[in-house]
Amino acid sequence: MTDFKRISPEQAHALRSDGAVIVDIRDAQSYANGHIPGSAHLDNHSLPDFIAGADLDHPLLVTCYHGHSSQSAAAYLLNQGFTDVYSIDGGFELWRQMFPAEVEPGQP
């Protein structure tokens, strides 16, 4: 794969059910207020450890607020060696609208 793919929340939901890893790049406070269950919060501090411990060939879903910043992050992760990266169109906000039962608060 030479480029990330943009996918709908429905497609992301299916990939998540198949075991894809979800990373959330929103700020820590937004993540703490609500996020996709099982997602990892990534920021500049946690990124190196995440990359070092990740399976670079496992599907990776990237979400942000509305699906714009996740595209840049997905491209960056591809450049770091990940091979199967997706940006979720509409970001967390659209996910929350489509799957309100699949949002949980938590700690960053």
GUDOGU-376922 format. One record per residue (C-alpha): residue in three letters; x, y, z. Coordinates in steps of 0.001 Angstrom, whole numbers. Layout:
@residu=ala c1=X c2=Y c3=Z
...
% end
This chain:
@residu=met c1=0 c2=0 c3=0
@residu=thr c1=1501 c2=3321 c3=-989
@residu=asp c1=-1225 c2=5624 c3=277
@residu=phe c1=-3752 c2=5664 c3=3081
@residu=lys c1=-7418 c2=5069 c3=2313
@residu=arg c1=-10346 c2=7237 c3=3322
@residu=ile c1=-13231 c2=5159 c3=4643
@residu=ser c1=-16694 c2=5733 c3=6045
@residu=pro c1=-17544 c2=5130 c3=9696
@residu=glu c1=-19479 c2=2030 c3=8605
@residu=gln c1=-16396 c2=602 c3=6910
@residu=ala c1=-14278 c2=1542 c3=9933
@residu=his c1=-16792 c2=-154 c3=12211
@residu=ala c1=-16477 c2=-3372 c3=10196
@residu=leu c1=-12655 c2=-3225 c3=10216
@residu=arg c1=-12699 c2=-2559 c3=13955
@residu=ser c1=-14879 c2=-5642 c3=14417
@residu=asp c1=-12229 c2=-7594 c3=12498
@residu=gly c1=-9527 c2=-6388 c3=14901
@residu=ala c1=-8181 c2=-3189 c3=13335
@residu=val c1=-6407 c2=-840 c3=15736
@residu=ile c1=-7950 c2=2625 c3=16192
@residu=val c1=-5884 c2=5665 c3=17109
@residu=asp c1=-7437 c2=8976 c3=18109
@residu=ile c1=-5338 c2=12091 c3=17485
@residu=arg c1=-7647 c2=14642 c3=19096
@residu=asp c1=-6445 c2=16567 c3=22150
@residu=ala c1=-6361 c2=14775 c3=25487
@residu=gln c1=-9395 c2=16594 c3=26915
@residu=ser c1=-11580 c2=15720 c3=23920
@residu=tyr c1=-10445 c2=12094 c3=24101
@residu=ala c1=-11241 c2=12018 c3=27829
@residu=asn c1=-14717 c2=13413 c3=27147
@residu=gly c1=-15521 c2=10588 c3=24730
@residu=his c1=-13810 c2=8216 c3=22326
@residu=ile c1=-14281 c2=5013 c3=20361
@residu=pro c1=-13961 c2=2074 c3=22779
@residu=gly c1=-10552 c2=451 c3=22541
@residu=ser c1=-8966 c2=3370 c3=20712
@residu=ala c1=-5525 c2=4581 c3=21708
@residu=his c1=-4918 c2=8284 c3=22235
@residu=leu c1=-1910 c2=9422 c3=20222
@residu=asp c1=-67 c2=12683 c3=20645
@residu=asn c1=3502 c2=13826 c3=20065
@residu=his c1=4570 c2=12256 c3=23376
@residu=ser c1=2980 c2=8819 c3=22961
@residu=leu c1=3630 c2=8447 c3=19224
@residu=pro c1=7214 c2=7057 c3=19362
@residu=asp c1=6270 c2=4335 c3=21870
@residu=phe c1=3157 c2=3467 c3=19879
@residu=ile c1=5151 c2=3086 c3=16670
@residu=ala c1=7872 c2=1065 c3=18405
@residu=gly c1=5351 c2=-1424 c3=19806
@residu=ala c1=2975 c2=-1655 c3=16845
@residu=asp c1=2519 c2=-4353 c3=14246
@residu=leu c1=3204 c2=-2236 c3=11161
@residu=asp c1=1227 c2=-4603 c3=8915
@residu=his c1=-1948 c2=-4645 c3=11039
@residu=pro c1=-4832 c2=-2428 c3=9815
@residu=leu c1=-4736 c2=977 c3=11499
@residu=leu c1=-7708 c2=3369 c3=11661
@residu=val c1=-7005 c2=7032 c3=12383
@residu=thr c1=-9662 c2=9385 c3=13721
@residu=cys c1=-9698 c2=13062 c3=14625
@residu=tyr c1=-12548 c2=15559 c3=15082
@residu=his c1=-14039 c2=15703 c3=11570
@residu=gly c1=-11770 c2=13581 c3=9361
@residu=his c1=-9333 c2=16235 c3=8147
@residu=ser c1=-6310 c2=16029 c3=10466
@residu=ser c1=-6523 c2=12242 c3=10409
@residu=gln c1=-5557 c2=12315 c3=6736
@residu=ser c1=-2228 c2=14002 c3=7489
@residu=ala c1=-1675 c2=11670 c3=10420
@residu=ala c1=-2458 c2=8627 c3=8262
@residu=ala c1=58 c2=9785 c3=5644
@residu=tyr c1=2649 c2=10300 c3=8393
@residu=leu c1=2058 c2=6812 c3=9796
@residu=leu c1=2519 c2=5318 c3=6337
@residu=asn c1=5855 c2=7118 c3=6145
@residu=gln c1=6767 c2=5541 c3=9497
@residu=gly c1=6363 c2=2048 c3=8065
@residu=phe c1=2693 c2=1167 c3=8566
@residu=thr c1=1308 c2=-577 c3=5502
@residu=asp c1=-2491 c2=-611 c3=5965
@residu=val c1=-3689 c2=2803 c3=7182
@residu=tyr c1=-7163 c2=4340 c3=6977
@residu=ser c1=-8539 c2=7803 c3=7766
@residu=ile c1=-12124 c2=7769 c3=9025
@residu=asp c1=-14218 c2=10265 c3=7051
@residu=gly c1=-16232 c2=12538 c3=9317
@residu=gly c1=-13956 c2=11708 c3=12247
@residu=phe c1=-15145 c2=11075 c3=15764
@residu=glu c1=-18064 c2=13478 c3=15404
@residu=leu c1=-19660 c2=11439 c3=12618
@residu=trp c1=-18828 c2=8176 c3=14433
@residu=arg c1=-20614 c2=9521 c3=17527
@residu=gln c1=-23695 c2=10398 c3=15446
@residu=met c1=-23794 c2=7013 c3=13724
@residu=phe c1=-22830 c2=4792 c3=16675
@residu=pro c1=-23818 c2=6654 c3=19874
@residu=ala c1=-23802 c2=3439 c3=21895
@residu=glu c1=-20148 c2=2933 c3=20917
@residu=val c1=-18667 c2=5972 c3=22592
@residu=glu c1=-17116 c2=5858 c3=26029
@residu=pro c1=-15486 c2=8380 c3=28323
@residu=gly c1=-12087 c2=7550 c3=29652
@residu=gln c1=-8636 c2=8690 c3=30558
@residu=pro c1=-6143 c2=9999 c3=28016
% end
